[in-house]
Amino acid sequence: MVKRFSGIVTKTELAEKLGISRSSLYWKSKIDKRDKSLLPKIKQIMSENPSYGHKRIAIALKLNKKRILRIMKKYNLKPYRRRPQRPRKPGDEKKPETSFPNLIKNFCPIVPNIVWVSDFTYISFNGRFVYLATIMDLFTRLIIGWNVLVNHSTELVKGAFDYAVQKTKTVPQILHSDQGSEYDSNEYTELAKSYEVTISMSKKASPWENGFQESFYSGFKLDLGEPNRFNNLGELVEAIYQTIHYYNNSRIHTKLKSSPYQFYVNYQNKINSVNTLELVS
């Protein structure tokens, strides 16, 4: 029943006055129902991947990212782990430029092991720092080498490079990094030259020129979570390795639309398929 100043109008009368069917007055949007049906799936993915935002959730569900974003806003869902604000590191602008230019600024490899990008980060643990150095293949975005130490010496970055060489049984054409003293040291540059690898470096105070590693560490620290929840250094190191394994094998990379390892497998399958066709022809 609908009230008005001159009396009461039934829904039948209202429908006749509006020129619509009576049943349309009972219509309810189906959007709410569809949105609610997706909630359990979204929450399950967020539970399994605490740092996932709407883009990765959309890829996992094979749905439009705008739809997922709308639903998450509607129900006030946010990633369980979010990036903190990072203070800018002072003093970089005053340091002299290295003699190694940036060779990957406008370079996009189309096969693995052409460009490796390297960097290291610190992890605060029980009042001290633990340092992680990594090597990433720029084509597959796989972390192919890493090293963990309690100091940021040249041995930290050399160890990551050595591990990558042993793991892949190859070396890149270009090895890129920022201009940290560890990477600009004679020990490190001579190691690269001994493999006939060309060194490339970002400009000072230009982290975006090594944004691939910057992006990795940003997501890595979200996935690792609070380091001080571990009882000892051994547990933390184990968690670091597990988080790298998760990134390589399970975590959806928004550019690749899959995990780095799955992207690599898909690439290898395509190469094998092409080679098979060439043999048949």
C-alpha positions in Angstrom: 0.0 0.0 0.0 1.2 3.5 -0.8 0.0 6.5 1.2 -0.7 9.9 -0.4 -2.4 13.1 0.8 -5.9 12.2 -0.7 -6.0 8.7 0.5 -4.4 5.3 -0.1 -3.4 3.9 -3.5 -2.9 0.1 -4.0 0.0 -1.2 -6.0 -2.4 -2.2 -8.8 -3.7 1.3 -9.1 -0.2 2.7 -8.9 1.0 0.4 -11.7 -2.0 1.5 -13.8 -1.3 5.2 -13.3 2.5 4.6 -14.1 1.7 2.5 -17.1 3.8 -0.5 -15.9 3.1 -4.0 -14.9 2.3 -4.7 -11.2 5.1 -7.3 -11.0 7.7 -4.6 -11.8 6.9 -3.0 -8.4 8.4 -6.1 -6.8 11.5 -6.1 -8.8 14.8 -6.3 -7.0 18.3 -5.9 -8.5 20.1 -9.1 -9.2 23.5 -7.3 -8.8 23.4 -7.7 -5.0 22.8 -11.4 -5.2 25.6 -11.9 -7.7 28.0 -9.7 -5.6 27.2 -11.8 -2.5 27.8 -15.0 -4.3 31.3 -13.8 -5.1 32.2 -12.8 -1.6 33.2 -16.2 -0.3 35.5 -16.7 -3.3 37.1 -13.3 -2.9 37.6 -13.8 0.8 39.1 -17.3 0.2 41.7 -15.9 -2.2 42.5 -13.0 0.2 42.9 -15.5 3.0 45.3 -17.6 1.0 47.2 -14.6 -0.4 47.0 -11.8 2.2 48.7 -9.2 0.0 46.5 -9.6 -3.0 44.6 -6.5 -4.2 41.7 -6.4 -6.7 43.9 -6.9 -9.8 45.4 -10.2 -8.7 42.1 -11.4 -7.3 40.5 -10.6 -10.6 43.1 -12.6 -12.5 42.7 -15.6 -10.1 38.9 -15.6 -10.6 39.2 -14.8 -14.3 36.9 -11.8 -13.9 37.0 -8.1 -14.7 39.2 -6.1 -12.3 36.7 -3.2 -12.2 34.0 -5.6 -11.0 36.2 -7.0 -8.2 37.2 -3.5 -7.2 33.6 -2.4 -7.0 32.6 -5.4 -4.8 35.6 -4.9 -2.5 34.7 -1.3 -2.0 31.0 -2.2 -1.5 31.8 -4.6 1.3 34.9 -2.6 2.6 37.4 -5.4 1.8 41.0 -4.5 1.8 44.2 -6.5 1.5 45.1 -8.0 4.8 48.7 -6.8 4.4 49.4 -3.4 3.1 52.5 -1.5 2.1 53.9 1.0 4.7 55.2 4.4 3.7 58.9 4.2 2.9 61.2 7.1 3.9 63.5 8.4 1.2 67.1 7.4 1.7 69.1 10.7 2.1 72.5 11.5 0.6 72.3 9.5 -2.7 72.2 12.7 -4.8 75.6 13.8 -3.4 77.4 10.6 -4.3 79.4 10.6 -7.6 78.0 8.8 -10.6 79.4 5.4 -11.6 81.1 4.8 -14.9 78.5 2.1 -15.8 75.6 3.4 -17.9 72.0 2.1 -17.7 71.7 -0.3 -20.6 68.2 -1.6 -20.0 66.4 1.8 -19.8 64.6 1.1 -23.2 65.4 -2.6 -23.4 62.9 -5.4 -23.3 64.3 -9.0 -23.5 62.2 -11.6 -25.3 64.0 -14.7 -24.0 65.4 -15.7 -20.6 68.9 -15.0 -19.4 69.5 -11.9 -21.4 69.1 -9.4 -18.6 69.4 -10.2 -14.9 68.5 -7.4 -12.4 69.9 -7.4 -8.9 69.4 -5.6 -5.6 69.3 -6.2 -1.9 67.1 -5.1 1.0 67.2 -5.2 4.8 64.8 -6.9 7.2 64.5 -5.6 10.7 64.7 -8.5 13.2 64.9 -8.3 17.0 66.8 -5.0 17.0 69.2 -5.8 14.2 69.1 -6.0 10.4 69.2 -9.1 8.2 70.1 -8.5 4.5 68.6 -10.3 1.5 70.2 -10.0 -2.0 68.4 -11.3 -5.0 68.9 -11.8 -8.8 65.8 -11.7 -11.1 65.6 -12.7 -14.7 64.0 -9.8 -16.4 62.1 -11.8 -19.0 60.4 -14.4 -16.7 60.6 -12.3 -13.5 61.8 -15.4 -11.7 64.1 -15.0 -8.7 66.9 -17.2 -9.8 69.5 -16.3 -7.1 69.5 -15.1 -3.6 71.7 -14.8 -0.5 71.0 -13.9 3.1 73.6 -12.4 5.5 73.7 -10.3 8.6 75.7 -7.6 6.9 75.6 -5.9 3.5 79.1 -6.6 2.3 80.2 -7.4 -1.2 79.9 -11.1 -0.3 76.2 -10.6 0.0 75.7 -9.6 -3.6 78.4 -11.9 -4.9 76.7 -14.8 -3.2 73.4 -14.1 -4.9 75.1 -13.9 -8.3 77.1 -17.1 -7.8 73.9 -19.0 -6.7 72.1 -17.7 -9.9 74.9 -19.0 -12.1 74.9 -22.4 -10.4 71.1 -22.7 -10.5 70.7 -21.7 -14.1 74.0 -23.1 -15.5 74.3 -20.0 -17.5 75.1 -16.2 -17.3 73.3 -13.2 -18.7 74.5 -10.8 -21.3 73.7 -7.8 -19.0 73.7 -7.6 -15.2 71.9 -4.6 -13.9 71.8 -3.0 -10.4 71.7 0.3 -8.6 74.9 2.2 -7.7 75.4 0.8 -4.2 79.0 0.5 -3.1 78.7 -3.3 -3.0 77.8 -3.4 -6.8 80.4 -0.8 -7.7 83.2 -2.6 -5.9 86.1 -4.1 -7.7 85.3 -7.6 -6.4 81.8 -7.6 -7.9 82.6 -5.9 -11.2 85.6 -8.2 -11.7 83.4 -11.2 -11.0 81.0 -10.1 -13.7 83.8 -9.4 -16.2 85.3 -12.9 -15.5 82.1 -14.3 -17.0 82.1 -11.7 -19.8 78.9 -10.1 -18.5 78.2 -6.5 -19.3 77.4 -4.4 -16.2 74.5 -1.9 -16.2 73.6 0.5 -13.4 70.8 2.9 -12.6 71.4 6.6 -12.0 71.8 7.8 -8.5 68.6 8.4 -6.6 66.6 6.8 -9.5 65.0 3.7 -7.9 62.5 3.5 -10.8 65.4 2.5 -13.1 65.5 -0.8 -11.2 61.8 -0.8 -10.5 61.5 -4.6 -11.2 63.5 -5.4 -8.0 61.9 -2.5 -6.1 58.4 -3.9 -6.9 59.5 -7.4 -5.9 60.8 -6.3 -2.5 57.6 -4.4 -1.9 55.4 -7.4 -2.4 58.0 -9.8 -0.8 57.8 -7.9 2.5 54.0 -7.9 2.5 54.0 -11.7 1.9 56.7 -12.3 4.5 54.8 -10.4 7.2 56.1 -9.3 10.6 59.6 -10.7 11.0 59.7 -10.4 14.8 57.1 -13.2 15.1 59.8 -15.7 14.5 61.7 -17.2 17.5 65.2 -17.2 15.9 67.2 -16.3 12.8 66.9 -19.8 11.5 63.1 -19.6 11.4 63.3 -16.2 9.7 65.7 -17.5 7.0 63.4 -20.5 6.4 60.4 -18.1 6.0 62.4 -15.9 3.5 63.1 -19.0 1.3 59.5 -20.1 1.5 58.3 -16.6 0.5 60.6 -16.6 -2.5 59.3 -20.0 -3.4 55.7 -18.7 -3.1 56.6 -15.7 -5.3 58.2 -17.8 -8.0 55.6 -20.6 -8.1 52.2 -19.3 -6.9 51.9 -15.5 -6.6 50.2 -14.0 -9.6 52.4 -11.3 -11.3 50.1 -8.6 -12.7 52.2 -8.1 -15.8 52.6 -11.8 -16.6 49.0 -12.7 -15.5 50.4 -15.8 -13.9 53.2 -16.8 -11.5 56.7 -16.3 -12.9 57.3 -20.1 -13.0 54.1 -20.7 -14.9 55.0 -18.0 -17.3 58.3 -19.7 -17.9 56.6 -23.1 -18.4 54.2 -21.6 -20.9 57.2 -20.1 -22.8 59.0 -23.4 -22.9 55.9 -25.2 -24.2 55.6 -22.7 -27.0 59.3 -23.1 -27.9 59.0 -26.9 -27.9 55.9 -26.6 -30.0 57.6 -24.5 -32.6 60.6 -26.8 -32.6 58.3 -29.8 -33.2 56.6 -28.1 -36.1 60.0 -27.3 -37.7 61.0 -31.0 -37.4 57.7 -32.2 -38.9 57.9 -29.8 -41.8 
